[in-house]
Amino acid sequence: MKKSFLLAILFGISLFANAQSKTAKGNLFIIGGGNRSDELMKQMLHTAELKPSDYIIVLPMASEVPDVGFGTLSAQLQKLDPRTIKNFNFARHDVNDKKWTDSLANAKLIYILGGDQSRFMNVVLNTPVYAAIHKAYQNGATIAGTSAGAAVMSKYMITGKQLLDTVYKETFNKLWDKNIEFSPGMGLLENTIIDQHFLKRNRYNRLISALAAHPDLVCVGIDESTAIIVHGNKATVAGESQVIRLANPKGLKKTDKGLLKFKQAEFGIFTEGNVIDIKP
């Protein structure tokens, strides 16, 4: 296959996904990781507005123990709503299986397990699975995810790595220019960057680094046992803890040594029931 033809295909997939995200009828239910209370899961099921014939698909590809993760989630959900829950592990299955991808596109609730967000995207990026998730979202499905499943929602997905420090520190110990690594996520949120486990793991430096890298975007940090429910350009907070929103840094600069600085930025702390502005 010629390189130009391949690039055209990938560009077409990107345009397709972007158009769908902007016209989506569905919701995003983005959980910051940690414990998922039954009350939070009830809110997710309520958001999905499941009819008797609707089914749920779990995508476990981020997890190191996908069968265990699926078992735990499905047991919890079936206590609350005993409907069909399918485990579609595309890491072990052909991503081009039309029967599976059609079923995925027609699901009313798709749940992405936690683990490693890069592991998930390595399986689905530029595949029919990616397109099927976007199609479901456009047609009214709720796309949910926790931890790594939250990170993948963004177009600019935080990988967790520092580019200027070879030692991994999940909190980031530096506020340097060009230190944060992004890779392509699902792009269900084109203009909002999600970080997870936020207060529990003290990830302020990481989110500030993301804002400095993309000052025109909104950056949202979601704590554990907490979620945002996204519809259009609004997100409603649910759960036990808090959500942080950063946006619009003023006077963003860097020193000769690469240190970041800016005069001010929008900073908000939100709790259950609050509605915050995002950029879809």
C-alpha positions in Angstrom: 0.0 0.0 0.0 1.4 3.4 -1.0 2.2 5.8 1.9 0.0 8.5 0.4 -3.0 6.2 0.2 -2.5 5.1 3.8 -2.3 8.7 5.0 -5.5 9.5 3.2 -7.2 6.6 5.0 -6.0 7.7 8.4 -6.9 11.3 7.7 -10.4 10.2 6.6 -10.8 8.3 9.9 -9.8 11.3 11.8 -12.3 13.6 10.0 -15.0 11.0 10.6 -14.3 10.9 14.3 -14.1 14.6 14.7 -17.4 15.2 12.9 -19.1 12.5 15.0 -17.8 14.0 18.3 -19.2 17.4 17.5 -22.7 16.1 16.6 -22.9 13.3 19.2 -26.2 12.5 20.8 -24.7 10.4 23.5 -23.0 11.0 26.8 -19.6 10.4 28.4 -19.5 9.0 31.9 -15.9 9.6 33.0 -14.8 8.1 36.3 -11.5 9.2 37.9 -10.7 5.6 39.1 -10.7 4.1 42.6 -13.8 2.6 44.2 -17.0 2.6 42.1 -19.9 2.9 44.5 -23.2 1.3 43.7 -24.7 4.8 43.7 -22.3 6.0 41.1 -23.0 3.0 38.9 -26.7 3.6 39.3 -26.1 7.1 38.0 -24.2 5.7 35.0 -27.1 3.3 34.2 -29.6 6.1 34.6 -27.5 8.3 32.2 -27.5 5.5 29.6 -31.4 5.3 29.6 -31.3 1.6 28.8 -34.3 0.0 27.3 -35.2 -3.6 27.9 -33.6 -4.8 24.6 -30.4 -2.8 25.2 -27.1 -4.4 26.2 -23.8 -3.3 27.7 -20.4 -4.0 26.2 -17.2 -3.9 28.3 -13.9 -3.2 26.6 -11.1 -4.6 28.9 -8.0 -4.0 26.7 -6.3 -1.5 29.1 -6.2 -4.0 31.9 -3.4 -6.4 32.8 -6.1 -8.8 34.1 -9.0 -8.2 31.7 -11.1 -11.2 32.7 -10.8 -10.3 36.4 -11.7 -6.7 35.7 -14.7 -7.7 33.6 -15.9 -10.2 36.2 -15.8 -7.6 39.0 -17.6 -4.9 37.0 -20.3 -7.3 35.6 -21.0 -8.7 39.0 -21.6 -5.2 40.4 -23.7 -4.1 37.5 -25.9 -7.1 37.4 -26.8 -6.5 41.1 -28.3 -3.2 39.9 -29.6 -4.2 36.4 -29.6 -7.9 35.4 -29.3 -7.4 31.6 -26.8 -8.8 29.1 -23.2 -7.6 29.6 -20.7 -8.6 26.9 -16.9 -8.8 27.3 -15.3 -7.7 24.0 -11.5 -8.2 24.4 -10.2 -7.0 21.1 -6.6 -7.6 22.3 -7.5 -11.3 21.8 -9.9 -11.0 18.9 -9.7 -9.7 15.4 -10.4 -5.9 15.3 -11.8 -6.4 11.8 -14.6 -8.8 12.9 -17.6 -7.0 11.5 -20.0 -9.0 13.7 -18.3 -7.7 16.8 -17.8 -4.2 15.6 -21.4 -3.9 14.5 -22.5 -5.2 17.9 -20.2 -2.6 19.5 -21.7 0.2 17.4 -25.2 -0.7 18.5 -24.5 -1.0 22.2 -26.3 1.6 24.4 -23.6 1.5 27.1 -19.9 0.9 26.4 -17.6 0.7 29.4 -13.7 1.0 29.2 -11.9 -0.6 32.0 -8.8 0.9 33.7 -5.2 -0.2 33.4 -2.8 1.4 30.9 -4.4 3.8 28.5 -1.6 3.3 25.9 -2.2 -0.4 26.0 -5.9 0.3 25.1 -5.1 2.7 22.3 -2.4 0.4 20.8 -5.3 -2.1 20.2 -8.0 0.2 18.8 -6.4 3.3 17.2 -7.2 3.5 13.4 -9.3 0.4 13.5 -13.0 -0.4 13.0 -13.2 -0.6 16.8 -12.3 3.1 17.1 -14.9 4.0 14.4 -17.6 1.8 16.1 -17.2 3.5 19.4 -17.6 6.9 17.8 -20.7 5.7 15.9 -22.3 4.4 19.1 -21.6 7.8 20.7 -23.0 9.7 17.8 -26.2 7.6 17.9 -26.9 8.2 21.6 -24.8 5.6 23.5 -23.1 6.4 26.8 -19.4 5.8 26.7 -18.0 5.2 30.2 -14.6 4.6 31.5 -12.5 4.6 34.6 -8.9 5.5 35.3 -7.1 4.6 32.0 -10.6 4.4 30.5 -11.0 8.1 31.5 -7.7 9.2 30.0 -8.5 7.7 26.6 -11.6 10.0 26.2 -9.3 12.9 25.2 -7.9 13.6 21.8 -4.6 14.5 23.5 -4.2 11.6 25.9 -1.8 11.9 28.8 0.4 8.9 28.9 1.9 9.6 32.3 5.5 9.9 31.1 7.8 12.9 31.6 9.8 13.6 28.5 12.6 15.4 30.3 13.0 12.9 33.1 13.7 9.2 32.6 12.5 8.4 36.2 8.7 7.8 36.3 6.9 10.0 38.8 3.2 9.8 38.4 2.7 13.2 40.2 5.4 15.0 38.1 8.1 16.8 40.1 8.8 19.5 37.5 7.0 22.3 35.8 9.0 22.4 32.6 8.2 23.2 29.0 7.7 20.2 26.7 7.9 17.8 29.6 4.5 16.1 29.3 4.0 13.3 26.8 0.7 13.0 24.9 -0.4 10.3 22.4 -3.6 10.0 20.4 -6.6 9.0 22.4 -10.2 8.3 21.4 -10.9 11.9 20.6 -14.4 11.7 22.1 -13.4 15.0 23.7 -11.6 17.0 21.1 -10.8 20.1 23.2 -10.7 18.8 26.8 -7.8 16.9 28.4 -8.7 14.5 31.2 -6.5 13.4 34.1 -7.6 10.8 36.7 -6.9 9.7 40.3 -6.4 13.4 40.6 -6.5 14.5 44.3 -5.5 11.0 45.5 -2.3 11.1 43.5 -1.7 14.9 43.7 -1.4 15.4 39.9 -1.6 19.2 39.8 1.9 19.5 38.2 0.8 17.1 35.5 -2.4 18.9 34.7 -0.6 22.3 34.8 1.9 20.9 32.3 -0.9 19.7 30.1 -2.5 23.2 30.2 0.8 24.9 29.3 1.2 22.5 26.4 -2.4 23.2 25.1 -3.4 26.6 26.6 -6.5 26.8 24.3 -7.9 23.6 25.8 -9.7 22.9 29.0 -8.0 20.5 31.5 -10.0 18.5 34.0 -8.7 16.5 36.9 -11.2 13.9 38.3 -10.6 12.4 41.7 -11.2 8.8 42.6 -14.8 7.6 43.2 -15.9 10.6 41.2 -17.1 11.2 37.7 -18.2 13.8 35.2 -21.2 13.2 33.0 -20.6 15.0 29.7 -23.3 16.0 27.3 -22.4 18.7 24.7 -20.3 21.4 26.3 -21.4 20.8 29.9 -20.2 18.3 32.4 -22.1 17.4 35.6 -20.1 16.2 38.6 -21.2 13.0 40.3 -19.7 10.9 43.2 -17.9 11.3 46.5 -15.0 13.7 45.9 -14.0 16.6 43.7 -13.2 17.7 40.1 -10.6 20.3 39.2 -10.9 22.5 36.1 -8.0 24.6 34.7 -8.2 26.8 31.6 -7.1 30.0 29.9 -3.6 30.7 31.3 -2.6 34.3 30.9 0.9 35.5 30.1 2.2 31.9 29.5 6.0 32.0 29.0 9.0 29.9 29.6 12.4 30.9 30.9 15.7 30.2 29.1 16.0 27.1 31.3 12.6 25.9 30.2 10.7 26.7 33.4 7.0 27.4 32.9 5.3 30.5 34.2 2.0 32.4 33.7 0.2 35.2 35.6 -3.1 33.5 36.2 -5.5 30.9 35.0 -9.1 29.8 35.6 -9.1 27.4 38.5 -12.2 25.8 39.9 -13.0 23.0 42.4 -16.4 21.3 41.9 -18.4 18.7 43.8 -21.5 16.5 43.1 -24.2 18.3 41.2 -22.1 21.1 40.0 -22.2 21.8 36.2 -18.9 22.9 34.6 -18.1 24.2 31.2 -15.9 22.1 29.0 -14.9 22.0 25.3 -16.2 19.0 23.5 
